[in-house]
Amino acid sequence: MLSALSIRNVVLIEALDLDLAAGLTALTGETGAGKSIILDSLGMATGARSDKGLVRAGFDHAQCTAVFDVSPLHPAWAVLEDADLDMDRNEGLTLRRRVSADGRSKAYINDTPVGVRLLSDIGGLLLEVHGQHDGRGLLDASNHIHMLDDFADHDGLLADVAQSYKARQEAVTYFESLKAKRDKAVEDREFLTHAIGELDRLNPMPGEEISLAAERSFLQGAEGALTELTAAQDALGEDGEFENRLSAALNGIERVKSKIGEGSTGAAKLDTAIEALERAMLETEEARNAVSNAAMEFDIEPGQLDIVEERLFALRAAARKYGVDITELASKRTAFASDLDDIDNVDAVLKAAEKAVATANSEYQMAAKKLSTSRAKASKLLEKSVLTELPPLKMERALFTVDMTDTPPSAMGTDRVRFHVATNPGTAMGPLDKIASGGEMARFALAIKVALAGRNDAVLVFDEVDQGVGGAVAAAVGKRLARLSDLAQVFVVTHSPQVAACAAHQFRIEKSSTGSTTTTHVHRVSDDAREEEIARMLAGETVTSEARAAARQLMAS
């Protein structure tokens, strides 16, 4: 339900705040008073096309806000969730639009900035305007199929079609990807075969890079180390000359000791010298052996460094080529082999995928045909229901048909639905949005909405539904609007006292001028004043007692 409408600086309206109620509300007033401005403002707030021409002269922007009390189960919430907007379903929805004098526009839902497209999508679910200002109701032919499906209660069939369509699309997408893979198979097979062979020849081993790098570092320093060790060997000597000198020294000291005898002064010092020379002879031999062994360790075969570097560089080049670390070369080879197996098996997989596409398409066609059959049956019932409603609306000679044609498969099925009408005898049938005038459009909408009674979540607005009719026909229009308002909130812009008399609420729209300024005002007509206002609509400027009596009778009927 639309509970409030706030308008700022829109054409002739400077500031207006309306509190609205359920049931049927009539907007009345003289031609040109500004009733269309109310509808334009409501359209602005709900995402209809709006431009800078709506901004009141002398102001830099216009703003309209519409507040809706919305059931937590209303489909608008699902659209908001799909748009990743997390809103409390118990708070209702406030739609706000601001249009600047330079043409820029900003949109908000519950004070959250949104795109105008989303505002329009939500507004289209909350509000339907029918008549000369209609842009998203019957004038949008894409809505006709939804109206037919609402009439036929096709929720279950639509869900089946949507599910089978999704499965069909997934099967087709997979099949097409396999076809693309098969088309590349020759080129890919050549590459994969070469890569696998290269990696097999390389045969990388776990931890090999680390060990090769360490060996390379050792080999790069080995030549210098061997030179130093050779110099150490030369210093120690290999001919025994050093040991001979130590032996001669030892013999000389022993002769001294034998001359002075044991226990004599200095004998202990001589023993110490003898022991040191004996150790020096022994350790010199050990040092010579140790240096010799070390030199043998660094005695590298010529070309060994080249061999190690060639292996290490080959591993690193392969890793760069295939975009992995050296440690991942083995797993990359496994992945290549798996890809090659897939290519070798692609024809078999492709046949299975093609069969799956055929199965999914068959299931979709069955679901779509079932939906089409039901739509065809429902279209006849809808035609009958609408045609029954037309004579009381002074359209007894009008024709209404539901035109169904084939369309490419989609989640909605394979049907294109358009409402066709002929408004005068002898004229050809044509699309409703091309043939009907503003008033006829509103009355067709009224007939359709009566046929769809109870199957709509939107607030309904009828503009000029009483155009060209009066008396009993206008009364019939009013009664149908009142009947609709038992199931949905309804607004009607009307000049007809018969229609206004059927409303539960009434607003009078007036225009006043002060100097060079013209302003539109909206006044709520209280229950006590309704009779006088209906009488004024009947009689004009001078309200007679007869007009008041007629007004009283209209409101009582």
Order of alpha helices (4+ residues) and beta strands (2+ residues): beta-beta-beta-alpha-beta-alpha-beta-beta-beta-alpha-beta-alpha-alpha-alpha-alpha-alpha-alpha-alpha-alpha-beta-beta-beta-alpha-alpha-beta-alpha-beta-alpha-beta-beta-alpha-alpha
